[in-house]
Amino acid sequence: MPTFIVTGNYTAKAIQGMIANPSDRAAAVKPLVEAAGGQMLSYYATTGETDFLMICEAADGEDILPALMVAGASGTVSNLKTVRAYSSADFATAQQKAGGIAAKFKPAG
């Protein structure tokens, strides 16, 4: 099943709520991902440009998108970004395929 990495930021509203009522955010988000047809593999609070990182599996991006829409509509997260992640084995297969089709490409110039 494809793997997706989701990052984002908490809004001031979310942070106020977490201070007033601390909660396990992974436990809160997991049912949302599952309801959309995915599986949450891990959830991390992060520092830097984003506040959290979630690793999920889903049949495709269309399965994860509804969960992200619900989370975004809540007003408690922003700057949601999702990228498709590929295993080392998947990437090796892509490299082999690229080698097989490279002769068919004519570069500019």
N, C-alpha and C positions, 0 to 999 in steps of 0.2 A: 504494500500500500504506500502511496506517496507520502513523503514527510514534508511538513510545513513549519516554518519558524515565524512566529508572530511576535512583534515587539510593539510597544506603545507607552504612553504616559498616562499617569493618573491626573485628573483635574483637581482643582482646589476643593471642589465639592467632595470628591472621593477621599482625599487626604483628611479633610475635616471628619468625615464619617469613620475612617479607620482610626483616628485618634480617639474619638468619642466611644467607638465600639470596635476594638481590635478583632480581626477575623482572619482565618486561614483563607487567603485568596485562591490558592490552588483548589481547595475543597469547594469554594464558591463557583469557580469557573468550570470545573470538570463536568458537572451536569449539563451546562450549556453546550459545551463541545460535543458531548455524547448525544444530546437531543438533536443536534444538526447532523449526526451520522458519523462523527469523528471519534478519535480517541486521544486524550491528552496524555502524552508520555512524561512530560516534566514541565515545571513552572518555576521560574526564578524571579526574585526581586533583583534589579540590576542598578548599577550606578553609571553615570555618563549621560549619553543623549536620550536614553529611554529608561523607564522605571521598572519595566518587566519584560520577560522573554518567556515564551511558551513554545514548546515543541509538541506538535500534534501529527497524527496520521489521519488521513481521510482518503476516500476513493478518488477525489479530485478537488480542485479549488472551489467548485460549486458547492461542495458539501460544507466547507469551512466558512464560506461567505455569509450564510445566514446568521451564524453565531457571532461573527464580527459586526454584523449590522445591528443585532440586538444589543451587544456591548456598547457600540458607538452611540446608539440611540438613548442609552441610559444617562448620558451626560457625565459619566464618571471616568471615561477614558478618552484619549485623543491621540492623534498622530499614529493610528494603527497602521502597521506595515506588515505584509505577509510575503515571504519568499519561499519558493520551492527548494528543498534541499535534496541533494543526490548523494547516495552512498558512494564509497570509493569504488565498489564493484560497478555501479551504474556509470560512474565517470569513466572507468576503464573501458566499458563497452562503447561509450560515446567516442572515446579516442580511437578505438579500432574502426568504428564506422566512419569517422572523419578521414582516417587514412585511406579507406576504400573509396571515398567520393571526392577526395582532393583533386584528382586529375580532371574532374569535370568542371572545375571552377577556373575562370579566367579573371585574374585580378585587374583592376583598373590600371590604365597607363600602359 
